[in-house]
């Protein structure tokens, strides 16, 4: 019996599934940075509705990738440290979820969670706790991302003129 090769569509679907399992805030950060890095500069450079000089457009377009790199680096580092800390606290029992505690007491577990573990209630409690922890980390990660916005913007506003000066010669922004 021959095993059919995985189609490109299946590979894409598997990749998207892995990507989406990273959590909402991480995905939002990656998509935002990707757009700033690749799409925003193109829109700025080829905007037919502005009368800015080519040098001004280049100068403005350079800010987007610089900010994207700084943003994603800061967010990956800070979210990584935050999530590691949350995982340690959860492992020590310092973070508990009311839904999980109620499920342990009453044995009432959402059907969707039971289906994930083929009806095994012990595994279901662990899975429910993992789901609650993932949601908690996503919400706290969103707050951290909001708090990092101004410092990241300040850093990128300091760095991008230096990068732009290196890349744009004889600009009229000086």
C-alpha positions, -999 to +999 in steps of 0.1 A: +000+000+000+013+034-010+011+064+013+000+095-005+023+125-001+009+154+020-006+180-003+005+216-002-029+225+011-025+200+040+010+214+048-005+249+048-033+238+070-009+221+094+013+252+095-016+275+102-029+252+130+006+252+146+008+290+142-027+295+157-019+273+187+006+300+198-021+321+214-040+351+204-017+379+216+014+362+200-004+358+167-016+394+168+020+406+175+034+385+146+008+397+121+012+433+132+050+432+129+048+414+095+025+441+082+047+469+094+078+452+080+065+442+046+033+460+037+034+494+053+066+505+035+052+495+001+020+515+008+040+545+018+064+543-011+038+537-038+010+559-025-004+577-056-024+602-034+006+620-019+029+646-034+058+639-011+093+635-026+107+601-032+133+608-004+106+617+021+086+586+012+118+564+017+125+581+050+089+575+062+089+539+049+121+530+067+105+536+101+080+508+097+104+479+094+127+493+121+097+496+145+085+461+135+119+446+144+121+464+177+085+457+186+087+420+179+120+416+197+108+434+228+075+415+228+090+381+223+115+387+251+090+402+276+062+378+268+086+349+271+097+360+305+062+367+316+048+334+304+077+315+320+070+333+353+033+325+351+041+288+343+063+286+374+036+302+396+010+278+383+033+248+388+037+259+425-001+261+428+000+299+432-024+305+403-057+286+405-088+289+384-123+287+399-136+267+370-110+240+375-116+240+413-154+236+407-148+208+382-126+190+407-152+193+434-183+185+414-169+164+386-188+186+361-165+192+332-174+209+299-182+184+272-158+199+248-129+192+272-141+157+279-142+150+241-106+162+238-094+134+262-119+107+252-139+110+284-110+106+309-120+128+338-085+130+353-070+141+320-099+164+315-091+183+347-055+188+335-066+199+301-092+223+316-064+238+338-042+241+307-069+259+287-076+283+316-039+290+320-035+297+283-064+321+284-050+338+314-016+341+298-032+356+267-050+382+287-020+392+308+001+392+276-023+417+260-019+440+290+019+437+288+018+445+251-003+476+258+021+487+285+051+482+262+037+504+234+051+538+245+086+525+255+089+506+222+078+536+202+103+558+221+131+534+213+122+531+176+119+569+173+156+571+185+169+543+163+151+548+130+166+582+121+201+566+123+190+537+101+173+561+077+204+583+074+224+553+064+199+542+038+186+575+024+212+598+009+206+635+003+172+634+019+153+666+027+143+655+062+175+667+079 
